[in-house]
Amino acid sequence: MTAMVFGGNGGIGAALVEALAARGEAVHAFSRTPMPGLETVVPHVGDPFDEDWLAGELARVGEATLVIVASGVLTLPGGTGPEKSYRALDAAAMGEVLRINTVLPALIAKHALPLLPRKARGVFAAISAKVGSIADNGLGGWHSYRASKAALNMLVKNFGIELARTHKQAAVVALHPGTVDTALSEPFQQGLPEGQVRPPQEAARDLLAVIDAVTPQDSGSLIAFDGERLPY
């Protein structure tokens, strides 16, 4: 199997790369900055918003049976975190969160979905979040992050419908990894119940188990790390 992981040097992404390599898969890891070297992993370092670069790198990989988008942002580099109130909304910050969490996976899908096998099983999986569920939202807040993940979930649904017309054995899914001990969640871990924050290696193991079990009938779904189908 040939797998591509975007966000390959992030907390979850790096753990997925290591887990896939340990299984003997041919892994292509995409990141903006150089990653720690793994002998069996092919690195692709560049800006995925550069569509010429992205298309060229994917063309060199060729057909892939698994594509995972594990990139994302909750707190921006300048320190701007999720809004607690609509009064804190800022157009530039909101646009940047949407650009990274929604537009980037869409651009990757644009170039990667055609590389899934047409006559064999293939999976495109994007790391989303339960807080992107509109039906499950009882707290409000975190406006930009919630909106970006809700929009990503809609794109996954759209892509699943479209891909089914040409790739009968493929699936496009959004995955909720739970609360994982990464730089993304670190500022928000205080006060969480013991055991709720899980190491990236455990999250990667669970996510790959979900991916391994996905069927074309699951395409378009938001699925938690424990296999639960979550509402949009």
C-alpha atoms as a printed R data frame, in Angstrom:
    type eleno elety resid chain resno       x      y       z
1   ATOM     1    CA   MET     A     1   0.000  0.000   0.000
2   ATOM     2    CA   THR     A     2   1.154  3.529  -0.765
3   ATOM     3    CA   ALA     A     3   0.130  6.138   1.807
4   ATOM     4    CA   MET     A     4   0.438  9.912   1.794
5   ATOM     5    CA   VAL     A     5   0.291 11.889   5.035
6   ATOM     6    CA   PHE     A     6  -0.042 15.676   4.989
7   ATOM     7    CA   GLY     A     7   1.074 17.435   8.146
8   ATOM     8    CA   GLY     A     8   3.702 14.748   8.540
9   ATOM     9    CA   ASN     A     9   5.698 16.587  11.180
10  ATOM    10    CA   GLY     A    10   2.746 17.520  13.393
11  ATOM    11    CA   GLY     A    11   1.828 15.612  16.538
12  ATOM    12    CA   ILE     A    12  -0.782 13.287  15.034
13  ATOM    13    CA   GLY     A    13   0.754 13.364  11.555
14  ATOM    14    CA   ALA     A    14   4.180 12.237  12.726
15  ATOM    15    CA   ALA     A    15   2.636  9.422  14.761
16  ATOM    16    CA   LEU     A    16   0.639  8.289  11.727
17  ATOM    17    CA   VAL     A    17   3.766  8.344   9.559
18  ATOM    18    CA   GLU     A    18   5.660  6.214  12.098
19  ATOM    19    CA   ALA     A    19   2.779  3.766  12.523
20  ATOM    20    CA   LEU     A    20   2.317  3.312   8.777
21  ATOM    21    CA   ALA     A    21   6.055  2.846   8.240
22  ATOM    22    CA   ALA     A    22   6.140  0.269  11.032
23  ATOM    23    CA   ARG     A    23   3.453 -1.665   9.173
24  ATOM    24    CA   GLY     A    24   5.668 -1.799   6.116
25  ATOM    25    CA   GLU     A    25   3.657  0.656   4.028
26  ATOM    26    CA   ALA     A    26   5.287  2.882   1.441
27  ATOM    27    CA   VAL     A    27   4.843  6.265   3.121
28  ATOM    28    CA   HIS     A    28   5.145  9.731   1.597
29  ATOM    29    CA   ALA     A    29   5.162 12.434   4.287
30  ATOM    30    CA   PHE     A    30   4.320 16.010   3.330
31  ATOM    31    CA   SER     A    31   5.267 18.981   5.498
32  ATOM    32    CA   ARG     A    32   6.234 22.637   5.300
33  ATOM    33    CA   THR     A    33   9.464 22.105   7.233
34  ATOM    34    CA   PRO     A    34  11.982 19.221   7.289
35  ATOM    35    CA   MET     A    35  10.942 16.178   9.296
36  ATOM    36    CA   PRO     A    36  12.988 13.776  11.409
37  ATOM    37    CA   GLY     A    37  14.333 11.162   9.037
38  ATOM    38    CA   LEU     A    38  12.763  7.730   8.796
39  ATOM    39    CA   GLU     A    39  14.641  5.404   6.504
40  ATOM    40    CA   THR     A    40  11.569  4.033   4.743
41  ATOM    41    CA   VAL     A    41   9.640  7.318   4.501
42  ATOM    42    CA   VAL     A    42   9.867  9.630   1.485
43  ATOM    43    CA   PRO     A    43   9.758 13.297   2.593
44  ATOM    44    CA   HIS     A    44   8.096 16.030   0.556
45  ATOM    45    CA   VAL     A    45   8.908 19.470   1.982
46  ATOM    46    CA   GLY     A    46   7.115 22.480   0.578
47  ATOM    47    CA   ASP     A    47   4.044 24.691   0.679
48  ATOM    48    CA   PRO     A    48   0.893 22.726  -0.219
49  ATOM    49    CA   PHE     A    49  -0.905 25.983  -0.998
50  ATOM    50    CA   ASP     A    50   1.434 26.176  -4.007
51  ATOM    51    CA   GLU     A    51  -0.688 24.103  -6.355
52  ATOM    52    CA   ASP     A    52   2.071 23.718  -8.937
53  ATOM    53    CA   TRP     A    53   4.354 22.208  -6.279
54  ATOM    54    CA   LEU     A    54   1.551 20.077  -4.864
55  ATOM    55    CA   ALA     A    55   0.469 18.717  -8.244
56  ATOM    56    CA   GLY     A    56   4.063 17.966  -9.196
57  ATOM    57    CA   GLU     A    57   4.826 16.099  -5.975
58  ATOM    58    CA   LEU     A    58   1.639 14.045  -6.197
59  ATOM    59    CA   ALA     A    59   2.315 13.188  -9.818
60  ATOM    60    CA   ARG     A    60   5.680 11.778  -8.753
61  ATOM    61    CA   VAL     A    61   3.982  9.615  -6.117
62  ATOM    62    CA   GLY     A    62   1.359  8.304  -8.517
63  ATOM    63    CA   GLU     A    63  -1.451  6.028  -7.375
64  ATOM    64    CA   ALA     A    64  -2.017  5.937  -3.610
65  ATOM    65    CA   THR     A    65  -4.367  3.750  -1.606
66  ATOM    66    CA   LEU     A    66  -4.472  6.032   1.432
67  ATOM    67    CA   VAL     A    67  -4.323  9.811   1.773
68  ATOM    68    CA   ILE     A    68  -4.499 11.406   5.228
69  ATOM    69    CA   VAL     A    69  -4.689 15.150   5.850
70  ATOM    70    CA   ALA     A    70  -3.495 15.619   9.432
71  ATOM    71    CA   SER     A    71  -2.677 19.319   9.276
72  ATOM    72    CA   GLY     A    72  -4.703 21.909  11.151
73  ATOM    73    CA   VAL     A    73  -4.637 24.864  13.509
74  ATOM    74    CA   LEU     A    74  -6.473 25.899  16.670
75  ATOM    75    CA   THR     A    75  -4.254 28.693  17.989
76  ATOM    76    CA   LEU     A    76  -2.573 30.877  15.370
77  ATOM    77    CA   PRO     A    77   1.215 31.480  15.469
78  ATOM    78    CA   GLY     A    78   0.705 34.979  16.864
79  ATOM    79    CA   GLY     A    79  -1.101 33.526  19.858
80  ATOM    80    CA   THR     A    80  -4.670 34.209  18.746
81  ATOM    81    CA   GLY     A    81  -6.717 31.334  20.140
82  ATOM    82    CA   PRO     A    82 -10.305 30.180  19.718
83  ATOM    83    CA   GLU     A    83 -12.867 32.906  20.417
84  ATOM    84    CA   LYS     A    84 -15.024 32.573  23.523
85  ATOM    85    CA   SER     A    85 -17.507 35.156  22.226
86  ATOM    86    CA   TYR     A    86 -18.644 36.612  18.930
87  ATOM    87    CA   ARG     A    87 -17.283 39.915  20.255
88  ATOM    88    CA   ALA     A    88 -13.768 38.529  19.789
89  ATOM    89    CA   LEU     A    89 -14.203 37.728  16.104
90  ATOM    90    CA   ASP     A    90 -11.495 39.113  13.818
91  ATOM    91    CA   ALA     A    91 -11.786 38.833  10.062
92  ATOM    92    CA   ALA     A    92  -8.111 38.169   9.397
93  ATOM    93    CA   ALA     A    93  -7.773 35.539  12.126
94  ATOM    94    CA   MET     A    94 -10.990 33.807  11.085
95  ATOM    95    CA   GLY     A    95  -9.879 33.765   7.467
96  ATOM    96    CA   GLU     A    96  -6.545 32.203   8.385
97  ATOM    97    CA   VAL     A    97  -8.179 29.432  10.441
98  ATOM    98    CA   LEU     A    98 -10.529 28.641   7.553
99  ATOM    99    CA   ARG     A    99  -7.654 28.770   5.072
100 ATOM   100    CA   ILE     A   100  -5.658 26.158   6.985
101 ATOM   101    CA   ASN     A   101  -8.445 23.916   8.290
102 ATOM   102    CA   THR     A   102 -10.814 23.980   5.316
103 ATOM   103    CA   VAL     A   103  -9.245 25.360   2.143
104 ATOM   104    CA   LEU     A   104  -6.005 23.390   2.436
105 ATOM   105    CA   PRO     A   105  -7.666 19.943   2.776
106 ATOM   106    CA   ALA     A   106  -9.876 20.894  -0.182
107 ATOM   107    CA   LEU     A   107  -6.863 21.725  -2.359
108 ATOM   108    CA   ILE     A   108  -5.147 18.492  -1.337
109 ATOM   109    CA   ALA     A   109  -8.310 16.556  -2.189
110 ATOM   110    CA   LYS     A   110  -8.477 18.288  -5.580
111 ATOM   111    CA   HIS     A   111  -5.138 16.789  -6.550
112 ATOM   112    CA   ALA     A   112  -5.104 13.587  -4.476
113 ATOM   113    CA   LEU     A   113  -8.567 12.094  -5.004
114 ATOM   114    CA   PRO     A   114  -7.871 11.234  -8.668
115 ATOM   115    CA   LEU     A   115  -4.869  9.177  -7.501
116 ATOM   116    CA   LEU     A   116  -6.989  6.725  -5.501
117 ATOM   117    CA   PRO     A   117  -7.433  3.368  -7.274
118 ATOM   118    CA   ARG     A   118 -10.462  3.183  -9.540
119 ATOM   119    CA   LYS     A   119 -10.901 -0.584  -9.222
120 ATOM   120    CA   ALA     A   120  -9.603 -1.250  -5.712
121 ATOM   121    CA   ARG     A   121 -10.076  0.039  -2.192
122 ATOM   122    CA   GLY     A   122  -8.846  3.542  -1.418
123 ATOM   123    CA   VAL     A   123  -9.382  5.994   1.452
124 ATOM   124    CA   PHE     A   124  -9.067  9.750   1.754
125 ATOM   125    CA   ALA     A   125  -9.230 10.775   5.418
126 ATOM   126    CA   ALA     A   126  -9.132 14.283   6.872
127 ATOM   127    CA   ILE     A   127  -8.611 14.940  10.561
128 ATOM   128    CA   SER     A   128 -11.628 16.932  11.712
129 ATOM   129    CA   ALA     A   129 -13.133 17.422  15.182
130 ATOM   130    CA   LYS     A   130 -16.280 16.607  17.101
131 ATOM   131    CA   VAL     A   131 -16.678 20.312  17.874
132 ATOM   132    CA   GLY     A   132 -17.349 20.771  14.153
133 ATOM   133    CA   SER     A   133 -20.643 18.920  14.583
134 ATOM   134    CA   ILE     A   134 -23.564 21.355  14.416
135 ATOM   135    CA   ALA     A   135 -25.995 18.868  15.942
136 ATOM   136    CA   ASP     A   136 -23.665 18.130  18.880
137 ATOM   137    CA   ASN     A   137 -22.895 21.774  19.697
138 ATOM   138    CA   GLY     A   138 -24.347 22.654  23.075
139 ATOM   139    CA   LEU     A   139 -21.689 25.082  24.317
140 ATOM   140    CA   GLY     A   140 -21.043 27.566  21.508
141 ATOM   141    CA   GLY     A   141 -17.822 29.543  21.294
142 ATOM   142    CA   TRP     A   142 -14.668 28.650  19.372
143 ATOM   143    CA   HIS     A   143 -16.399 30.188  16.376
144 ATOM   144    CA   SER     A   144 -13.668 30.091  13.740
145 ATOM   145    CA   TYR     A   145 -12.446 26.609  14.662
146 ATOM   146    CA   ARG     A   146 -15.949 25.125  14.825
147 ATOM   147    CA   ALA     A   147 -16.911 26.769  11.535
148 ATOM   148    CA   SER     A   148 -13.746 25.577   9.793
149 ATOM   149    CA   LYS     A   149 -14.321 21.972  10.863
150 ATOM   150    CA   ALA     A   150 -18.044 22.078  10.050
151 ATOM   151    CA   ALA     A   151 -17.121 23.305   6.572
152 ATOM   152    CA   LEU     A   152 -14.514 20.552   6.268
153 ATOM   153    CA   ASN     A   153 -17.148 17.968   7.190
154 ATOM   154    CA   MET     A   154 -19.401 19.311   4.435
155 ATOM   155    CA   LEU     A   155 -16.574 19.081   1.911
156 ATOM   156    CA   VAL     A   156 -15.924 15.466   2.933
157 ATOM   157    CA   LYS     A   157 -19.602 14.712   2.344
158 ATOM   158    CA   ASN     A   158 -19.477 16.409  -1.062
159 ATOM   159    CA   PHE     A   159 -16.270 14.670  -2.104
160 ATOM   160    CA   GLY     A   160 -17.635 11.287  -1.037
161 ATOM   161    CA   ILE     A   161 -20.707 11.725  -3.232
162 ATOM   162    CA   GLU     A   162 -18.681 12.839  -6.239
163 ATOM   163    CA   LEU     A   163 -15.945 10.229  -5.911
164 ATOM   164    CA   ALA     A   164 -18.483  7.389  -5.708
165 ATOM   165    CA   ARG     A   165 -19.364  8.005  -9.348
166 ATOM   166    CA   THR     A   166 -15.899  6.991 -10.552
167 ATOM   167    CA   HIS     A   167 -14.260  5.113  -7.629
168 ATOM   168    CA   LYS     A   168 -16.772  2.529  -6.457
169 ATOM   169    CA   GLN     A   169 -14.537  1.044  -3.759
170 ATOM   170    CA   ALA     A   170 -13.211  4.314  -2.337
171 ATOM   171    CA   ALA     A   171 -14.251  6.213   0.771
172 ATOM   172    CA   VAL     A   172 -13.808  9.814   1.892
173 ATOM   173    CA   VAL     A   173 -14.125 10.310   5.647
174 ATOM   174    CA   ALA     A   174 -13.574 12.912   8.352
175 ATOM   175    CA   LEU     A   175 -11.988 11.618  11.555
176 ATOM   176    CA   HIS     A   176 -12.294 12.874  15.124
177 ATOM   177    CA   PRO     A   177  -9.077 11.922  16.957
178 ATOM   178    CA   GLY     A   178 -10.219 12.866  20.466
179 ATOM   179    CA   THR     A   179  -8.064 15.075  22.664
180 ATOM   180    CA   VAL     A   180  -4.464 14.265  21.780
181 ATOM   181    CA   ASP     A   181  -1.360 15.456  23.606
182 ATOM   182    CA   THR     A   182  -0.007 17.761  20.900
183 ATOM   183    CA   ALA     A   183   0.990 21.405  20.597
184 ATOM   184    CA   LEU     A   184  -2.508 22.119  19.226
185 ATOM   185    CA   SER     A   185  -4.321 20.960  22.369
186 ATOM   186    CA   GLU     A   186  -1.656 21.752  24.994
187 ATOM   187    CA   PRO     A   187  -3.066 25.168  26.041
188 ATOM   188    CA   PHE     A   188  -6.498 23.616  26.680
189 ATOM   189    CA   GLN     A   189  -5.622 20.446  28.587
190 ATOM   190    CA   GLN     A   190  -5.893 21.855  32.104
191 ATOM   191    CA   GLY     A   191  -8.904 20.594  33.999
192 ATOM   192    CA   LEU     A   192  -9.645 17.702  31.660
193 ATOM   193    CA   PRO     A   193 -10.418 14.348  33.318
194 ATOM   194    CA   GLU     A   194  -7.503 11.968  33.746
195 ATOM   195    CA   GLY     A   195  -7.119  9.733  30.724
196 ATOM   196    CA   GLN     A   196  -8.996 12.027  28.333
197 ATOM   197    CA   VAL     A   197  -5.771 13.380  26.837
198 ATOM   198    CA   ARG     A   198  -4.126 10.580  24.891
199 ATOM   199    CA   PRO     A   199  -0.603 10.257  23.449
200 ATOM   200    CA   PRO     A   200  -0.260 10.714  19.669
201 ATOM   201    CA   GLN     A   201   0.875  7.109  19.202
202 ATOM   202    CA   GLU     A   202  -2.360  5.820  20.737
203 ATOM   203    CA   ALA     A   203  -4.431  8.193  18.643
204 ATOM   204    CA   ALA     A   204  -2.626  7.096  15.476
205 ATOM   205    CA   ARG     A   205  -3.235  3.442  16.281
206 ATOM   206    CA   ASP     A   206  -6.943  4.048  16.823
207 ATOM   207    CA   LEU     A   207  -7.336  6.209  13.712
208 ATOM   208    CA   LEU     A   208  -5.652  3.608  11.527
209 ATOM   209    CA   ALA     A   209  -7.955  0.938  12.961
210 ATOM   210    CA   VAL     A   210 -10.923  3.084  11.915
211 ATOM   211    CA   ILE     A   211  -9.432  3.636   8.465
212 ATOM   212    CA   ASP     A   212  -8.802 -0.090   8.047
213 ATOM   213    CA   ALA     A   213 -12.483 -0.773   8.743
214 ATOM   214    CA   VAL     A   214 -13.935  1.951   6.515
215 ATOM   215    CA   THR     A   215 -16.120  0.819   3.595
216 ATOM   216    CA   PRO     A   216 -17.599  2.766   0.681
217 ATOM   217    CA   GLN     A   217 -20.858  2.905   2.664
218 ATOM   218    CA   ASP     A   218 -19.027  5.039   5.257
219 ATOM   219    CA   SER     A   219 -18.003  7.615   2.683
220 ATOM   220    CA   GLY     A   220 -18.943 11.144   3.673
221 ATOM   221    CA   SER     A   221 -19.095 10.327   7.383
222 ATOM   222    CA   LEU     A   222 -17.566 11.926  10.464
223 ATOM   223    CA   ILE     A   223 -16.164  9.052  12.519
224 ATOM   224    CA   ALA     A   224 -14.594  9.148  15.993
225 ATOM   225    CA   PHE     A   225 -11.364  7.361  16.947
226 ATOM   226    CA   ASP     A   226 -13.423  4.620  18.642
227 ATOM   227    CA   GLY     A   227 -15.471  3.962  15.518
228 ATOM   228    CA   GLU     A   228 -18.563  5.921  16.574
229 ATOM   229    CA   ARG     A   229 -20.382  7.658  13.726
230 ATOM   230    CA   LEU     A   230 -20.827 11.292  14.799
231 ATOM   231    CA   PRO     A   231 -23.610 13.660  13.671
232 ATOM   232    CA   TYR     A   232 -22.873 16.594  11.418
